[in-house]
Amino acid sequence: MKKRPAPCPPTLIHGDFTIDNVLVRDRNIVGVIDWSGGAFGDPRYDAALAIRPKRSAFQHEADVIVFFEGYGQKPITKDEYEYFANGLYEFF
């Protein structure tokens, strides 16, 4: 089992932040649906779900920087991604 990442300040998280739950109109995000998993938790969980199926989903490193700046945090590491994307976070 992967080592649990160092804690970071908890925030409001969606709990299932995937493209299926983001409403877009005219290239703008107009809503986020399915808040049944919403909680006060680790924001890296939502970030990992948003880029699933793999941490290297971006074609260019610049895209990684832009995504995480827009998300309001620094890029997650490969180990953090695996911990959160593989569901280990849900057990704690």
HTML snippet that shows the backbone in 3Dmol.js (N, CA, C, O; Angstrom):
<script src="https://3Dmol.org/build/3Dmol-min.js"></script>
<div id="view" style="width:600px;height:400px;position:relative"></div>
<script>
const pdb = `
ATOM      1  N   MET A   1       0.838  -1.169   0.000  1.00  0.00           N
ATOM      2  CA  MET A   1       0.000   0.000   0.000  1.00  0.00           C
ATOM      3  C   MET A   1       0.890   1.243   0.000  1.00  0.00           C
ATOM      4  O   MET A   1       1.918   1.278   0.676  1.00  0.00           O
ATOM      5  N   LYS A   2       0.494   2.245  -0.751  1.00  0.00           N
ATOM      6  CA  LYS A   2       1.230   3.505  -0.820  1.00  0.00           C
ATOM      7  C   LYS A   2       1.162   4.227   0.521  1.00  0.00           C
ATOM      8  O   LYS A   2       0.162   4.169   1.236  1.00  0.00           O
ATOM      9  N   LYS A   3       2.262   4.910   0.835  1.00  0.00           N
ATOM     10  CA  LYS A   3       2.323   5.699   2.056  1.00  0.00           C
ATOM     11  C   LYS A   3       1.351   6.878   1.966  1.00  0.00           C
ATOM     12  O   LYS A   3       1.216   7.510   0.919  1.00  0.00           O
ATOM     13  N   ARG A   4       0.694   7.152   3.060  1.00  0.00           N
ATOM     14  CA  ARG A   4      -0.256   8.269   3.115  1.00  0.00           C
ATOM     15  C   ARG A   4       0.516   9.588   2.971  1.00  0.00           C
ATOM     16  O   ARG A   4       1.490   9.813   3.689  1.00  0.00           O
ATOM     17  N   PRO A   5       0.087  10.461   2.048  1.00  0.00           N
ATOM     18  CA  PRO A   5       0.791  11.738   1.866  1.00  0.00           C
ATOM     19  C   PRO A   5       0.701  12.618   3.109  1.00  0.00           C
ATOM     20  O   PRO A   5      -0.194  12.463   3.940  1.00  0.00           O
ATOM     21  N   ALA A   6       1.648  13.544   3.213  1.00  0.00           N
ATOM     22  CA  ALA A   6       1.608  14.513   4.307  1.00  0.00           C
ATOM     23  C   ALA A   6       0.292  15.279   4.229  1.00  0.00           C
ATOM     24  O   ALA A   6      -0.203  15.553   3.136  1.00  0.00           O
ATOM     25  N   PRO A   7      -0.271  15.622   5.370  1.00  0.00           N
ATOM     26  CA  PRO A   7      -1.554  16.334   5.341  1.00  0.00           C
ATOM     27  C   PRO A   7      -1.421  17.728   4.727  1.00  0.00           C
ATOM     28  O   PRO A   7      -0.356  18.346   4.755  1.00  0.00           O
ATOM     29  N   CYS A   8      -2.521  18.193   4.180  1.00  0.00           N
ATOM     30  CA  CYS A   8      -2.596  19.575   3.705  1.00  0.00           C
ATOM     31  C   CYS A   8      -3.910  20.143   4.223  1.00  0.00           C
ATOM     32  O   CYS A   8      -4.795  19.383   4.616  1.00  0.00           O
ATOM     33  N   PRO A   9      -4.053  21.467   4.230  1.00  0.00           N
ATOM     34  CA  PRO A   9      -5.279  22.057   4.784  1.00  0.00           C
ATOM     35  C   PRO A   9      -6.526  21.564   4.047  1.00  0.00           C
ATOM     36  O   PRO A   9      -6.577  21.624   2.819  1.00  0.00           O
ATOM     37  N   PRO A  10      -7.528  21.078   4.780  1.00  0.00           N
ATOM     38  CA  PRO A  10      -8.757  20.602   4.137  1.00  0.00           C
ATOM     39  C   PRO A  10      -9.573  21.756   3.560  1.00  0.00           C
ATOM     40  O   PRO A  10      -9.513  22.886   4.043  1.00  0.00           O
ATOM     41  N   THR A  11     -10.331  21.442   2.521  1.00  0.00           N
ATOM     42  CA  THR A  11     -11.214  22.405   1.865  1.00  0.00           C
ATOM     43  C   THR A  11     -12.518  21.692   1.521  1.00  0.00           C
ATOM     44  O   THR A  11     -12.664  20.492   1.753  1.00  0.00           O
ATOM     45  N   LEU A  12     -13.450  22.437   0.973  1.00  0.00           N
ATOM     46  CA  LEU A  12     -14.653  21.818   0.429  1.00  0.00           C
ATOM     47  C   LEU A  12     -14.238  21.035  -0.814  1.00  0.00           C
ATOM     48  O   LEU A  12     -13.638  21.600  -1.728  1.00  0.00           O
ATOM     49  N   ILE A  13     -14.551  19.746  -0.856  1.00  0.00           N
ATOM     50  CA  ILE A  13     -14.258  18.930  -2.035  1.00  0.00           C
ATOM     51  C   ILE A  13     -15.561  18.368  -2.589  1.00  0.00           C
ATOM     52  O   ILE A  13     -16.553  18.229  -1.874  1.00  0.00           O
ATOM     53  N   HIS A  14     -15.535  18.059  -3.845  1.00  0.00           N
ATOM     54  CA  HIS A  14     -16.707  17.535  -4.547  1.00  0.00           C
ATOM     55  C   HIS A  14     -16.889  16.049  -4.258  1.00  0.00           C
ATOM     56  O   HIS A  14     -18.004  15.595  -4.003  1.00  0.00           O
ATOM     57  N   GLY A  15     -15.802  15.298  -4.297  1.00  0.00           N
ATOM     58  CA  GLY A  15     -15.862  13.868  -4.032  1.00  0.00           C
ATOM     59  C   GLY A  15     -16.036  13.001  -5.262  1.00  0.00           C
ATOM     60  O   GLY A  15     -15.884  11.782  -5.180  1.00  0.00           O
ATOM     61  N   ASP A  16     -16.349  13.598  -6.398  1.00  0.00           N
ATOM     62  CA  ASP A  16     -16.474  12.861  -7.667  1.00  0.00           C
ATOM     63  C   ASP A  16     -16.259  13.852  -8.813  1.00  0.00           C
ATOM     64  O   ASP A  16     -17.049  13.920  -9.754  1.00  0.00           O
ATOM     65  N   PHE A  17     -15.177  14.612  -8.711  1.00  0.00           N
ATOM     66  CA  PHE A  17     -14.939  15.703  -9.650  1.00  0.00           C
ATOM     67  C   PHE A  17     -14.358  15.165 -10.952  1.00  0.00           C
ATOM     68  O   PHE A  17     -13.143  15.147 -11.152  1.00  0.00           O
ATOM     69  N   THR A  18     -15.256  14.728 -11.834  1.00  0.00           N
ATOM     70  CA  THR A  18     -14.871  14.218 -13.148  1.00  0.00           C
ATOM     71  C   THR A  18     -15.590  15.034 -14.211  1.00  0.00           C
ATOM     72  O   THR A  18     -16.526  15.772 -13.906  1.00  0.00           O
ATOM     73  N   ILE A  19     -15.158  14.902 -15.445  1.00  0.00           N
ATOM     74  CA  ILE A  19     -15.727  15.674 -16.550  1.00  0.00           C
ATOM     75  C   ILE A  19     -17.236  15.454 -16.677  1.00  0.00           C
ATOM     76  O   ILE A  19     -17.955  16.346 -17.126  1.00  0.00           O
ATOM     77  N   ASP A  20     -17.712  14.288 -16.291  1.00  0.00           N
ATOM     78  CA  ASP A  20     -19.148  13.994 -16.368  1.00  0.00           C
ATOM     79  C   ASP A  20     -19.986  14.898 -15.468  1.00  0.00           C
ATOM     80  O   ASP A  20     -21.182  15.070 -15.702  1.00  0.00           O
ATOM     81  N   ASN A  21     -19.372  15.467 -14.451  1.00  0.00           N
ATOM     82  CA  ASN A  21     -20.105  16.284 -13.489  1.00  0.00           C
ATOM     83  C   ASN A  21     -19.878  17.785 -13.659  1.00  0.00           C
ATOM     84  O   ASN A  21     -20.275  18.578 -12.806  1.00  0.00           O
ATOM     85  N   VAL A  22     -19.244  18.168 -14.759  1.00  0.00           N
ATOM     86  CA  VAL A  22     -18.986  19.582 -15.038  1.00  0.00           C
ATOM     87  C   VAL A  22     -19.845  20.003 -16.224  1.00  0.00           C
ATOM     88  O   VAL A  22     -19.768  19.404 -17.298  1.00  0.00           O
ATOM     89  N   LEU A  23     -20.660  21.030 -16.029  1.00  0.00           N
ATOM     90  CA  LEU A  23     -21.523  21.544 -17.095  1.00  0.00           C
ATOM     91  C   LEU A  23     -20.813  22.694 -17.802  1.00  0.00           C
ATOM     92  O   LEU A  23     -20.345  23.637 -17.163  1.00  0.00           O
ATOM     93  N   VAL A  24     -20.739  22.601 -19.139  1.00  0.00           N
ATOM     94  CA  VAL A  24     -20.033  23.601 -19.940  1.00  0.00           C
ATOM     95  C   VAL A  24     -20.975  24.147 -21.003  1.00  0.00           C
ATOM     96  O   VAL A  24     -21.716  23.400 -21.643  1.00  0.00           O
ATOM     97  N   ARG A  25     -20.932  25.472 -21.180  1.00  0.00           N
ATOM     98  CA  ARG A  25     -21.687  26.121 -22.251  1.00  0.00           C
ATOM     99  C   ARG A  25     -20.783  27.191 -22.855  1.00  0.00           C
ATOM    100  O   ARG A  25     -20.211  28.005 -22.131  1.00  0.00           O
ATOM    101  N   ASP A  26     -20.656  27.188 -24.162  1.00  0.00           N
ATOM    102  CA  ASP A  26     -19.810  28.163 -24.856  1.00  0.00           C
ATOM    103  C   ASP A  26     -18.397  28.204 -24.274  1.00  0.00           C
ATOM    104  O   ASP A  26     -17.824  29.277 -24.084  1.00  0.00           O
ATOM    105  N   ARG A  27     -17.851  27.032 -23.996  1.00  0.00           N
ATOM    106  CA  ARG A  27     -16.484  26.862 -23.494  1.00  0.00           C
ATOM    107  C   ARG A  27     -16.266  27.420 -22.089  1.00  0.00           C
ATOM    108  O   ARG A  27     -15.127  27.630 -21.674  1.00  0.00           O
ATOM    109  N   ASN A  28     -17.339  27.655 -21.367  1.00  0.00           N
ATOM    110  CA  ASN A  28     -17.252  28.145 -19.993  1.00  0.00           C
ATOM    111  C   ASN A  28     -17.936  27.169 -19.050  1.00  0.00           C
ATOM    112  O   ASN A  28     -18.987  26.616 -19.375  1.00  0.00           O
ATOM    113  N   ILE A  29     -17.343  26.959 -17.891  1.00  0.00           N
ATOM    114  CA  ILE A  29     -17.977  26.127 -16.871  1.00  0.00           C
ATOM    115  C   ILE A  29     -19.132  26.917 -16.281  1.00  0.00           C
ATOM    116  O   ILE A  29     -18.954  28.024 -15.772  1.00  0.00           O
ATOM    117  N   VAL A  30     -20.324  26.326 -16.358  1.00  0.00           N
ATOM    118  CA  VAL A  30     -21.523  26.995 -15.849  1.00  0.00           C
ATOM    119  C   VAL A  30     -22.122  26.277 -14.645  1.00  0.00           C
ATOM    120  O   VAL A  30     -23.073  26.770 -14.039  1.00  0.00           O
ATOM    121  N   GLY A  31     -21.577  25.126 -14.297  1.00  0.00           N
ATOM    122  CA  GLY A  31     -22.091  24.416 -13.140  1.00  0.00           C
ATOM    123  C   GLY A  31     -21.352  23.126 -12.878  1.00  0.00           C
ATOM    124  O   GLY A  31     -20.664  22.591 -13.747  1.00  0.00           O
ATOM    125  N   VAL A  32     -21.508  22.642 -11.671  1.00  0.00           N
ATOM    126  CA  VAL A  32     -20.963  21.349 -11.263  1.00  0.00           C
ATOM    127  C   VAL A  32     -22.101  20.610 -10.577  1.00  0.00           C
ATOM    128  O   VAL A  32     -22.707  21.129  -9.639  1.00  0.00           O
ATOM    129  N   ILE A  33     -22.393  19.397 -11.042  1.00  0.00           N
ATOM    130  CA  ILE A  33     -23.506  18.617 -10.503  1.00  0.00           C
ATOM    131  C   ILE A  33     -23.003  17.427  -9.699  1.00  0.00           C
ATOM    132  O   ILE A  33     -21.802  17.158  -9.646  1.00  0.00           O
ATOM    133  N   ASP A  34     -23.940  16.717  -9.073  1.00  0.00           N
ATOM    134  CA  ASP A  34     -23.689  15.491  -8.314  1.00  0.00           C
ATOM    135  C   ASP A  34     -22.779  15.741  -7.114  1.00  0.00           C
ATOM    136  O   ASP A  34     -21.643  15.270  -7.063  1.00  0.00           O
ATOM    137  N   TRP A  35     -23.295  16.476  -6.175  1.00  0.00           N
ATOM    138  CA  TRP A  35     -22.552  16.802  -4.964  1.00  0.00           C
ATOM    139  C   TRP A  35     -22.790  15.796  -3.836  1.00  0.00           C
ATOM    140  O   TRP A  35     -22.542  16.115  -2.673  1.00  0.00           O
ATOM    141  N   SER A  36     -23.260  14.599  -4.152  1.00  0.00           N
ATOM    142  CA  SER A  36     -23.559  13.620  -3.101  1.00  0.00           C
ATOM    143  C   SER A  36     -22.320  13.202  -2.316  1.00  0.00           C
ATOM    144  O   SER A  36     -22.437  12.766  -1.171  1.00  0.00           O
ATOM    145  N   GLY A  37     -21.140  13.330  -2.912  1.00  0.00           N
ATOM    146  CA  GLY A  37     -19.902  12.978  -2.212  1.00  0.00           C
ATOM    147  C   GLY A  37     -19.179  14.183  -1.641  1.00  0.00           C
ATOM    148  O   GLY A  37     -18.044  14.065  -1.178  1.00  0.00           O
ATOM    149  N   GLY A  38     -19.825  15.344  -1.670  1.00  0.00           N
ATOM    150  CA  GLY A  38     -19.198  16.558  -1.161  1.00  0.00           C
ATOM    151  C   GLY A  38     -18.835  16.414   0.308  1.00  0.00           C
ATOM    152  O   GLY A  38     -19.568  15.802   1.086  1.00  0.00           O
ATOM    153  N   ALA A  39     -17.696  16.986   0.676  1.00  0.00           N
ATOM    154  CA  ALA A  39     -17.220  16.869   2.052  1.00  0.00           C
ATOM    155  C   ALA A  39     -16.149  17.922   2.307  1.00  0.00           C
ATOM    156  O   ALA A  39     -15.733  18.639   1.397  1.00  0.00           O
ATOM    157  N   PHE A  40     -15.721  18.000   3.534  1.00  0.00           N
ATOM    158  CA  PHE A  40     -14.587  18.826   3.927  1.00  0.00           C
ATOM    159  C   PHE A  40     -13.404  17.877   3.958  1.00  0.00           C
ATOM    160  O   PHE A  40     -13.312  17.036   4.852  1.00  0.00           O
ATOM    161  N   GLY A  41     -12.488  17.998   2.987  1.00  0.00           N
ATOM    162  CA  GLY A  41     -11.411  17.022   2.896  1.00  0.00           C
ATOM    163  C   GLY A  41     -10.202  17.531   2.137  1.00  0.00           C
ATOM    164  O   GLY A  41     -10.023  18.735   1.954  1.00  0.00           O
ATOM    165  N   ASP A  42      -9.388  16.606   1.706  1.00  0.00           N
ATOM    166  CA  ASP A  42      -8.124  16.909   1.038  1.00  0.00           C
ATOM    167  C   ASP A  42      -8.371  17.275  -0.423  1.00  0.00           C
ATOM    168  O   ASP A  42      -8.893  16.447  -1.170  1.00  0.00           O
ATOM    169  N   PRO A  43      -8.015  18.487  -0.858  1.00  0.00           N
ATOM    170  CA  PRO A  43      -8.283  18.900  -2.233  1.00  0.00           C
ATOM    171  C   PRO A  43      -7.530  18.080  -3.279  1.00  0.00           C
ATOM    172  O   PRO A  43      -7.901  18.090  -4.453  1.00  0.00           O
ATOM    173  N   ARG A  44      -6.486  17.376  -2.870  1.00  0.00           N
ATOM    174  CA  ARG A  44      -5.751  16.538  -3.831  1.00  0.00           C
ATOM    175  C   ARG A  44      -6.609  15.383  -4.327  1.00  0.00           C
ATOM    176  O   ARG A  44      -6.364  14.845  -5.407  1.00  0.00           O
ATOM    177  N   TYR A  45      -7.612  14.998  -3.547  1.00  0.00           N
ATOM    178  CA  TYR A  45      -8.513  13.930  -3.975  1.00  0.00           C
ATOM    179  C   TYR A  45      -9.279  14.355  -5.225  1.00  0.00           C
ATOM    180  O   TYR A  45      -9.320  13.612  -6.205  1.00  0.00           O
ATOM    181  N   ASP A  46      -9.883  15.537  -5.201  1.00  0.00           N
ATOM    182  CA  ASP A  46     -10.604  16.028  -6.383  1.00  0.00           C
ATOM    183  C   ASP A  46      -9.664  16.212  -7.568  1.00  0.00           C
ATOM    184  O   ASP A  46     -10.018  15.877  -8.699  1.00  0.00           O
ATOM    185  N   ALA A  47      -8.469  16.741  -7.318  1.00  0.00           N
ATOM    186  CA  ALA A  47      -7.511  16.950  -8.411  1.00  0.00           C
ATOM    187  C   ALA A  47      -7.131  15.626  -9.061  1.00  0.00           C
ATOM    188  O   ALA A  47      -7.048  15.540 -10.286  1.00  0.00           O
ATOM    189  N   ALA A  48      -6.901  14.599  -8.258  1.00  0.00           N
ATOM    190  CA  ALA A  48      -6.538  13.286  -8.801  1.00  0.00           C
ATOM    191  C   ALA A  48      -7.678  12.705  -9.632  1.00  0.00           C
ATOM    192  O   ALA A  48      -7.440  12.136 -10.698  1.00  0.00           O
ATOM    193  N   LEU A  49      -8.909  12.844  -9.155  1.00  0.00           N
ATOM    194  CA  LEU A  49     -10.048  12.334  -9.923  1.00  0.00           C
ATOM    195  C   LEU A  49     -10.225  13.102 -11.223  1.00  0.00           C
ATOM    196  O   LEU A  49     -10.598  12.523 -12.243  1.00  0.00           O
ATOM    197  N   ALA A  50      -9.962  14.403 -11.192  1.00  0.00           N
ATOM    198  CA  ALA A  50     -10.151  15.234 -12.385  1.00  0.00           C
ATOM    199  C   ALA A  50      -9.203  14.853 -13.512  1.00  0.00           C
ATOM    200  O   ALA A  50      -9.548  15.024 -14.682  1.00  0.00           O
ATOM    201  N   ILE A  51      -8.020  14.342 -13.194  1.00  0.00           N
ATOM    202  CA  ILE A  51      -7.055  13.996 -14.249  1.00  0.00           C
ATOM    203  C   ILE A  51      -6.930  12.495 -14.471  1.00  0.00           C
ATOM    204  O   ILE A  51      -6.067  12.048 -15.227  1.00  0.00           O
ATOM    205  N   ARG A  52      -7.780  11.721 -13.825  1.00  0.00           N
ATOM    206  CA  ARG A  52      -7.753  10.277 -14.030  1.00  0.00           C
ATOM    207  C   ARG A  52      -8.054   9.976 -15.482  1.00  0.00           C
ATOM    208  O   ARG A  52      -8.891  10.695 -16.029  1.00  0.00           O
ATOM    209  N   PRO A  53      -7.497   9.031 -16.161  1.00  0.00           N
ATOM    210  CA  PRO A  53      -6.953   7.781 -15.653  1.00  0.00           C
ATOM    211  C   PRO A  53      -5.464   7.782 -15.343  1.00  0.00           C
ATOM    212  O   PRO A  53      -4.959   6.763 -14.873  1.00  0.00           O
ATOM    213  N   LYS A  54      -4.726   8.878 -15.581  1.00  0.00           N
ATOM    214  CA  LYS A  54      -3.301   8.834 -15.258  1.00  0.00           C
ATOM    215  C   LYS A  54      -2.768  10.228 -14.987  1.00  0.00           C
ATOM    216  O   LYS A  54      -3.265  11.212 -15.536  1.00  0.00           O
ATOM    217  N   ARG A  55      -1.770  10.306 -14.149  1.00  0.00           N
ATOM    218  CA  ARG A  55      -1.138  11.580 -13.786  1.00  0.00           C
ATOM    219  C   ARG A  55      -0.536  12.246 -15.014  1.00  0.00           C
ATOM    220  O   ARG A  55      -0.464  13.473 -15.081  1.00  0.00           O
ATOM    221  N   SER A  56      -0.105  11.452 -15.981  1.00  0.00           N
ATOM    222  CA  SER A  56       0.532  11.989 -17.187  1.00  0.00           C
ATOM    223  C   SER A  56      -0.480  12.242 -18.299  1.00  0.00           C
ATOM    224  O   SER A  56      -0.136  12.147 -19.477  1.00  0.00           O
ATOM    225  N   ALA A  57      -1.716  12.562 -17.944  1.00  0.00           N
ATOM    226  CA  ALA A  57      -2.777  12.776 -18.930  1.00  0.00           C
ATOM    227  C   ALA A  57      -2.539  14.014 -19.785  1.00  0.00           C
ATOM    228  O   ALA A  57      -3.144  14.156 -20.848  1.00  0.00           O
ATOM    229  N   PHE A  58      -1.677  14.895 -19.344  1.00  0.00           N
ATOM    230  CA  PHE A  58      -1.400  16.119 -20.082  1.00  0.00           C
ATOM    231  C   PHE A  58      -0.320  15.881 -21.126  1.00  0.00           C
ATOM    232  O   PHE A  58       0.625  15.130 -20.885  1.00  0.00           O
ATOM    233  N   GLN A  59      -0.456  16.516 -22.281  1.00  0.00           N
ATOM    234  CA  GLN A  59       0.536  16.358 -23.341  1.00  0.00           C
ATOM    235  C   GLN A  59       1.804  17.145 -23.053  1.00  0.00           C
ATOM    236  O   GLN A  59       2.895  16.727 -23.442  1.00  0.00           O
ATOM    237  N   HIS A  60       1.674  18.272 -22.379  1.00  0.00           N
ATOM    238  CA  HIS A  60       2.820  19.139 -22.123  1.00  0.00           C
ATOM    239  C   HIS A  60       2.862  19.515 -20.648  1.00  0.00           C
ATOM    240  O   HIS A  60       1.821  19.684 -20.012  1.00  0.00           O
ATOM    241  N   GLU A  61       4.064  19.644 -20.110  1.00  0.00           N
ATOM    242  CA  GLU A  61       4.211  20.022 -18.705  1.00  0.00           C
ATOM    243  C   GLU A  61       3.552  21.375 -18.428  1.00  0.00           C
ATOM    244  O   GLU A  61       3.044  21.604 -17.330  1.00  0.00           O
ATOM    245  N   ALA A  62       3.558  22.267 -19.414  1.00  0.00           N
ATOM    246  CA  ALA A  62       2.905  23.570 -19.239  1.00  0.00           C
ATOM    247  C   ALA A  62       1.415  23.397 -18.952  1.00  0.00           C
ATOM    248  O   ALA A  62       0.832  24.181 -18.203  1.00  0.00           O
ATOM    249  N   ASP A  63       0.796  22.371 -19.546  1.00  0.00           N
ATOM    250  CA  ASP A  63      -0.625  22.105 -19.297  1.00  0.00           C
ATOM    251  C   ASP A  63      -0.861  21.698 -17.846  1.00  0.00           C
ATOM    252  O   ASP A  63      -1.881  22.051 -17.255  1.00  0.00           O
ATOM    253  N   VAL A  64       0.084  20.955 -17.278  1.00  0.00           N
ATOM    254  CA  VAL A  64      -0.015  20.552 -15.869  1.00  0.00           C
ATOM    255  C   VAL A  64      -0.021  21.802 -14.987  1.00  0.00           C
ATOM    256  O   VAL A  64      -0.848  21.937 -14.085  1.00  0.00           O
ATOM    257  N   ILE A  65       0.910  22.708 -15.264  1.00  0.00           N
ATOM    258  CA  ILE A  65       1.019  23.936 -14.474  1.00  0.00           C
ATOM    259  C   ILE A  65      -0.270  24.755 -14.572  1.00  0.00           C
ATOM    260  O   ILE A  65      -0.792  25.217 -13.558  1.00  0.00           O
ATOM    261  N   VAL A  66      -0.780  24.933 -15.790  1.00  0.00           N
ATOM    262  CA  VAL A  66      -2.005  25.714 -15.995  1.00  0.00           C
ATOM    263  C   VAL A  66      -3.182  25.073 -15.261  1.00  0.00           C
ATOM    264  O   VAL A  66      -3.954  25.773 -14.607  1.00  0.00           O
ATOM    265  N   PHE A  67      -3.327  23.743 -15.361  1.00  0.00           N
ATOM    266  CA  PHE A  67      -4.429  23.055 -14.691  1.00  0.00           C
ATOM    267  C   PHE A  67      -4.383  23.293 -13.184  1.00  0.00           C
ATOM    268  O   PHE A  67      -5.383  23.690 -12.584  1.00  0.00           O
ATOM    269  N   PHE A  68      -3.233  23.054 -12.578  1.00  0.00           N
ATOM    270  CA  PHE A  68      -3.149  23.168 -11.126  1.00  0.00           C
ATOM    271  C   PHE A  68      -3.194  24.615 -10.649  1.00  0.00           C
ATOM    272  O   PHE A  68      -3.701  24.880  -9.559  1.00  0.00           O
ATOM    273  N   GLU A  69      -2.677  25.558 -11.436  1.00  0.00           N
ATOM    274  CA  GLU A  69      -2.836  26.972 -11.070  1.00  0.00           C
ATOM    275  C   GLU A  69      -4.316  27.343 -11.082  1.00  0.00           C
ATOM    276  O   GLU A  69      -4.792  28.044 -10.188  1.00  0.00           O
ATOM    277  N   GLY A  70      -5.040  26.874 -12.090  1.00  0.00           N
ATOM    278  CA  GLY A  70      -6.475  27.117 -12.162  1.00  0.00           C
ATOM    279  C   GLY A  70      -7.221  26.457 -11.021  1.00  0.00           C
ATOM    280  O   GLY A  70      -8.247  26.959 -10.562  1.00  0.00           O
ATOM    281  N   TYR A  71      -6.706  25.342 -10.572  1.00  0.00           N
ATOM    282  CA  TYR A  71      -7.323  24.628  -9.464  1.00  0.00           C
ATOM    283  C   TYR A  71      -6.933  25.237  -8.122  1.00  0.00           C
ATOM    284  O   TYR A  71      -7.534  24.929  -7.092  1.00  0.00           O
ATOM    285  N   GLY A  72      -5.914  26.110  -8.141  1.00  0.00           N
ATOM    286  CA  GLY A  72      -5.516  26.800  -6.920  1.00  0.00           C
ATOM    287  C   GLY A  72      -4.533  26.051  -6.052  1.00  0.00           C
ATOM    288  O   GLY A  72      -4.480  26.271  -4.842  1.00  0.00           O
ATOM    289  N   GLN A  73      -3.758  25.173  -6.647  1.00  0.00           N
ATOM    290  CA  GLN A  73      -2.772  24.445  -5.857  1.00  0.00           C
ATOM    291  C   GLN A  73      -1.593  24.057  -6.728  1.00  0.00           C
ATOM    292  O   GLN A  73      -1.642  24.170  -7.953  1.00  0.00           O
ATOM    293  N   LYS A  74      -0.523  23.596  -6.071  1.00  0.00           N
ATOM    294  CA  LYS A  74       0.637  23.134  -6.819  1.00  0.00           C
ATOM    295  C   LYS A  74       0.339  21.741  -7.369  1.00  0.00           C
ATOM    296  O   LYS A  74      -0.514  21.035  -6.832  1.00  0.00           O
ATOM    297  N   PRO A  75       1.041  21.336  -8.443  1.00  0.00           N
ATOM    298  CA  PRO A  75       0.797  19.996  -9.007  1.00  0.00           C
ATOM    299  C   PRO A  75       1.007  18.894  -7.973  1.00  0.00           C
ATOM    300  O   PRO A  75       1.902  18.974  -7.132  1.00  0.00           O
ATOM    301  N   ILE A  76       0.170  17.869  -8.050  1.00  0.00           N
ATOM    302  CA  ILE A  76       0.339  16.733  -7.148  1.00  0.00           C
ATOM    303  C   ILE A  76       1.433  15.825  -7.696  1.00  0.00           C
ATOM    304  O   ILE A  76       1.654  15.757  -8.905  1.00  0.00           O
ATOM    305  N   THR A  77       2.110  15.134  -6.794  1.00  0.00           N
ATOM    306  CA  THR A  77       3.170  14.220  -7.202  1.00  0.00           C
ATOM    307  C   THR A  77       2.561  12.918  -7.719  1.00  0.00           C
ATOM    308  O   THR A  77       1.367  12.670  -7.553  1.00  0.00           O
ATOM    309  N   LYS A  78       3.390  12.102  -8.339  1.00  0.00           N
ATOM    310  CA  LYS A  78       2.921  10.800  -8.831  1.00  0.00           C
ATOM    311  C   LYS A  78       2.401   9.957  -7.667  1.00  0.00           C
ATOM    312  O   LYS A  78       1.362   9.309  -7.792  1.00  0.00           O
ATOM    313  N   ASP A  79       3.115   9.959  -6.535  1.00  0.00           N
ATOM    314  CA  ASP A  79       2.676   9.176  -5.374  1.00  0.00           C
ATOM    315  C   ASP A  79       1.351   9.694  -4.810  1.00  0.00           C
ATOM    316  O   ASP A  79       0.484   8.903  -4.438  1.00  0.00           O
ATOM    317  N   GLU A  80       1.194  11.016  -4.748  1.00  0.00           N
ATOM    318  CA  GLU A  80      -0.075  11.579  -4.282  1.00  0.00           C
ATOM    319  C   GLU A  80      -1.197  11.197  -5.236  1.00  0.00           C
ATOM    320  O   GLU A  80      -2.286  10.818  -4.803  1.00  0.00           O
ATOM    321  N   TYR A  81      -0.930  11.297  -6.536  1.00  0.00           N
ATOM    322  CA  TYR A  81      -1.939  10.921  -7.527  1.00  0.00           C
ATOM    323  C   TYR A  81      -2.383   9.477  -7.311  1.00  0.00           C
ATOM    324  O   TYR A  81      -3.581   9.199  -7.241  1.00  0.00           O
ATOM    325  N   GLU A  82      -1.428   8.560  -7.205  1.00  0.00           N
ATOM    326  CA  GLU A  82      -1.772   7.139  -7.049  1.00  0.00           C
ATOM    327  C   GLU A  82      -2.554   6.895  -5.762  1.00  0.00           C
ATOM    328  O   GLU A  82      -3.494   6.101  -5.751  1.00  0.00           O
ATOM    329  N   TYR A  83      -2.178   7.561  -4.694  1.00  0.00           N
ATOM    330  CA  TYR A  83      -2.876   7.395  -3.419  1.00  0.00           C
ATOM    331  C   TYR A  83      -4.341   7.818  -3.530  1.00  0.00           C
ATOM    332  O   TYR A  83      -5.238   7.092  -3.101  1.00  0.00           O
ATOM    333  N   PHE A  84      -4.574   8.989  -4.103  1.00  0.00           N
ATOM    334  CA  PHE A  84      -5.937   9.514  -4.182  1.00  0.00           C
ATOM    335  C   PHE A  84      -6.745   8.879  -5.309  1.00  0.00           C
ATOM    336  O   PHE A  84      -7.918   8.565  -5.107  1.00  0.00           O
ATOM    337  N   ALA A  85      -6.165   8.681  -6.473  1.00  0.00           N
ATOM    338  CA  ALA A  85      -6.905   8.141  -7.622  1.00  0.00           C
ATOM    339  C   ALA A  85      -7.257   6.672  -7.444  1.00  0.00           C
ATOM    340  O   ALA A  85      -8.249   6.203  -8.003  1.00  0.00           O
ATOM    341  N   ASN A  86      -6.465   5.945  -6.681  1.00  0.00           N
ATOM    342  CA  ASN A  86      -6.728   4.521  -6.497  1.00  0.00           C
ATOM    343  C   ASN A  86      -7.638   4.233  -5.313  1.00  0.00           C
ATOM    344  O   ASN A  86      -7.798   3.079  -4.914  1.00  0.00           O
ATOM    345  N   GLY A  87      -8.233   5.278  -4.752  1.00  0.00           N
ATOM    346  CA  GLY A  87      -9.244   5.072  -3.718  1.00  0.00           C
ATOM    347  C   GLY A  87      -8.736   4.885  -2.308  1.00  0.00           C
ATOM    348  O   GLY A  87      -9.538   4.677  -1.398  1.00  0.00           O
ATOM    349  N   LEU A  88      -7.428   4.950  -2.089  1.00  0.00           N
ATOM    350  CA  LEU A  88      -6.919   4.736  -0.742  1.00  0.00           C
ATOM    351  C   LEU A  88      -7.384   5.829   0.214  1.00  0.00           C
ATOM    352  O   LEU A  88      -7.566   5.574   1.404  1.00  0.00           O
ATOM    353  N   TYR A  89      -7.577   7.041  -0.293  1.00  0.00           N
ATOM    354  CA  TYR A  89      -8.022   8.166   0.530  1.00  0.00           C
ATOM    355  C   TYR A  89      -9.373   7.874   1.173  1.00  0.00           C
ATOM    356  O   TYR A  89      -9.626   8.283   2.306  1.00  0.00           O
ATOM    357  N   GLU A  90     -10.230   7.175   0.459  1.00  0.00           N
ATOM    358  CA  GLU A  90     -11.587   6.924   0.938  1.00  0.00           C
ATOM    359  C   GLU A  90     -11.629   6.066   2.197  1.00  0.00           C
ATOM    360  O   GLU A  90     -12.652   6.028   2.880  1.00  0.00           O
ATOM    361  N   PHE A  91     -10.545   5.383   2.510  1.00  0.00           N
ATOM    362  CA  PHE A  91     -10.524   4.518   3.686  1.00  0.00           C
ATOM    363  C   PHE A  91     -10.181   5.266   4.969  1.00  0.00           C
ATOM    364  O   PHE A  91     -10.279   4.701   6.059  1.00  0.00           O
ATOM    365  N   PHE A  92      -9.778   6.540   4.851  1.00  0.00           N
ATOM    366  CA  PHE A  92      -9.326   7.277   6.039  1.00  0.00           C
ATOM    367  C   PHE A  92     -10.241   8.398   6.409  1.00  0.00           C
ATOM    368  O   PHE A  92      -9.989   9.105   7.385  1.00  0.00           O
TER     369      PHE A  92
END
`;
const viewer = $3Dmol.createViewer("view");
viewer.addModel(pdb, "pdb");
viewer.setStyle({}, {cartoon: {color: "spectrum"}});
viewer.zoomTo();
viewer.render();
</script>
